[in-house]
Amino acid sequence: MKLHIHYDKEGDFLEVRFGKPTASYYQEAGDDVFKRYDEKTGKLKGYAIHNFLKRKRKEDVDVEIPLLSE
């Protein structure tokens, strides 16, 4: 399984995706933290964190990422 990590410096947005890109939707999981789910299967496909560095300066950001098998 591929792990894709992308940080947008201009938007201060961190995204972590698992596996191949699929049609997905986001569901809020906390303050500026979102979980990404596959539209067809409902499986967890990743996470998105808005204001990542801004949050990091105020506090540590811990996000549990489950290990998934294909």
Residue, then its C-alpha position, 0 to 999 in steps of 0.5 A: m500500500k502506498l502512503h502519500i503525504h502532501y503539505d501545502k505551505e501556502g494553505d498550511f494544509l497537511e494531507v495523508r492518503f493511503g493507497k490509490p486515489t479514489a473518489s472520497y469524502y471528508q468527515e470532521a474528526g476534530d478541530d481542523v482535522f478531517k478523515r477521508y473515506d472512500e465513497k464506494t467502500g466507506k474505508l478510511k483513506g486518509y487524513a487532512i489537517h488544516n492550520f497544521l503549522k499554526r497548530k504545531r506552534k501552539e501544541d503538539v499534533d498527534v494523529e493516530i494512523p492505523l496500519l492498514s493492509e490491502 
